[in-house]
Amino acid sequence: MLASTDKLEEMFELREEFMQLLCERFPGYYPQWPIDLSKKESQTLVRDTTLRGVEEIFESLAELKNAKPHRQTEVSQLDRAAFLEEMVDGLNYFFTTLKLVGVTPDELQDAYLKKHDKICRRLIDGY
């Protein structure tokens, strides 16, 4: 079994492989990365790519049939595979955004751990 860091690295590598395939199939689909995030066109690309990820997350929510507070009946079926597939689609767009701006798996993990510690301290120490 791969270590969690190795799994994250693999996911980054697979996303980059797909991005390169897109660029081979559709030249210019993405600019050369990492992009310069201080430029307007780069910020627009990051915004658009990230919003595509948000759209996919919203699609996953459509699978949650009991999420409406006003619903009177309980729907016992959940298409978990469809829910997960849409979540993965969203995650792929977020990985694309991270790749475009040059974030590495180690950098993401470090930022994640730092934020995790921060939010846990808020709960322990008070906000």
Salt bridges, closest charged atoms under 4 A:
GLU16 OE1 - LYS99 NZ 2.80
